[in-house]
Amino acid sequence: MGETEVTQAQWQAIMGSNPSCFTGDDRPAAKVSWNDVQVFIELLNARSGKRFRLPTEAEWEYAARAGTQTTYYWGDGIGRNNANCKGWGSRWDGSQTAPAGSFQPNAFGLHDMLGNVWEWTCSEYKSSYDGSEQKCAVSASKYSLRGGSWDYIPRGVRAAYRDYNFPDFRVDGIGFRLAQD
């Protein structure tokens, strides 16, 4: 799994453009749809000779928790300056994305698993777990999003919190991180 979200510099190197609202090479690529991400991955795989993909919803949660059983990978309390979302004490709270890697990593060395941008997964969204969270869907009407965003409230920025959107939906609070097969 990528240590951070895919950055705007990485996106621009593959796609030749930058759709993000809050620009900066080290900020997460945002305002990208699930379909846009699939094009990025296809081009990246062709150029690199490697096999990247979005993580499944189950893989994402496992990576975000990093072996913990707590609400957040740093404990049960919100604390201060642990992530980028409304009211957590970072200089970007509720106003814009932070540069990727701005916050302490979890025990697996992964930064910004909570807050900053919602992250697309490759799993079809179902209202309750039925096994689809453990696999990638080639085609679905809704895909799972995890992690919360810079403009989201703390109760939604937890390892267990789930949301979804449509594969063609773009907004400045959605980005992604890659997994490698």
MOHURA-V214632 format. One record per residue. N is the residue number from 1. PSI is psi in radians with two decimals (none if undefined). NEAR is the number of other ideal C-beta (glycine too) atoms within 10 Angstrom. Layout:
n;psi;near
N;PSI;NEAR
N;PSI;NEAR
This chain:
n;psi;near
1;2.49;16
2;2.45;19
3;-0.53;13
4;3.06;20
5;2.75;26
6;2.29;25
7;2.91;21
8;-0.62;24
9;-0.74;14
10;-0.77;20
11;-0.84;25
12;-0.61;16
13;-0.55;13
14;-0.76;18
15;-0.37;16
16;0.14;8
17;2.99;8
18;1.85;17
19;-0.12;16
20;2.54;21
21;-0.76;13
22;1.70;18
23;2.63;12
24;2.27;16
25;-0.59;14
26;0.04;14
27;2.76;25
28;2.47;31
29;2.19;27
30;3.01;29
31;0.73;17
32;2.34;25
33;2.92;19
34;-0.71;23
35;-0.72;14
36;-0.76;19
37;-0.64;24
38;-0.66;16
39;-0.79;13
40;-0.85;20
41;-0.75;19
42;-0.80;12
43;-0.75;14
44;-0.80;19
45;-0.73;15
46;-0.72;9
47;-0.70;10
48;-0.39;11
49;0.13;6
50;3.08;10
51;1.72;11
52;2.77;16
53;3.00;17
54;2.62;23
55;2.70;25
56;2.88;20
57;-0.71;26
58;-0.75;17
59;-0.74;20
60;-0.84;27
61;-0.72;20
62;-0.82;15
63;-0.69;20
64;-0.72;23
65;-0.57;19
66;0.76;16
67;0.05;9
68;2.86;15
69;0.15;7
70;2.97;12
71;-0.75;18
72;2.74;23
73;-0.19;23
74;-0.03;18
75;-2.94;11
76;-0.38;10
77;2.63;10
78;-0.78;18
79;-2.88;12
80;2.41;9
81;0.65;13
82;-0.37;20
83;2.92;29
84;1.77;31
85;3.05;25
86;2.17;17
87;0.31;12
88;0.08;21
89;0.15;12
90;2.83;20
91;-0.18;10
92;-0.10;18
93;2.13;18
94;0.14;15
95;-0.53;13
96;2.97;18
97;2.67;29
98;2.73;25
99;2.46;20
100;2.35;27
101;0.28;17
102;-0.31;20
103;2.78;21
104;2.47;12
105;2.85;15
106;-3.08;21
107;-0.31;11
108;0.04;15
109;0.32;9
110;2.24;18
111;2.61;20
112;0.62;27
113;-0.42;29
114;2.31;28
115;-3.05;29
116;-1.34;34
117;2.52;34
118;2.56;27
119;2.20;28
120;2.52;28
121;3.00;30
122;0.06;24
123;2.43;27
124;2.38;20
125;2.26;20
126;2.56;16
127;-0.46;8
128;2.71;6
129;2.31;11
130;0.20;9
131;-0.38;9
132;-0.41;17
133;-0.19;20
134;0.07;12
135;2.85;14
136;2.44;18
137;2.28;17
138;-0.66;8
139;2.24;6
140;2.74;18
141;-0.41;10
142;2.46;18
143;2.58;24
144;2.46;28
145;2.50;26
146;2.72;25
147;-0.34;31
148;-3.11;28
149;2.95;27
150;-0.49;27
151;0.32;19
152;2.77;23
153;2.69;12
154;-0.60;17
155;-0.39;11
156;-0.02;17
157;1.22;27
158;2.74;19
159;-0.54;23
160;-0.22;10
161;2.38;16
162;2.59;21
163;-3.12;16
164;2.91;21
165;3.09;18
166;2.63;13
167;-0.34;17
168;0.13;9
169;2.34;16
170;2.37;14
171;2.70;15
172;-0.07;18
173;0.18;18
174;2.26;24
175;-2.58;30
176;2.86;26
177;2.74;26
178;2.66;19
179;2.73;18
180;2.31;12
181;none;7
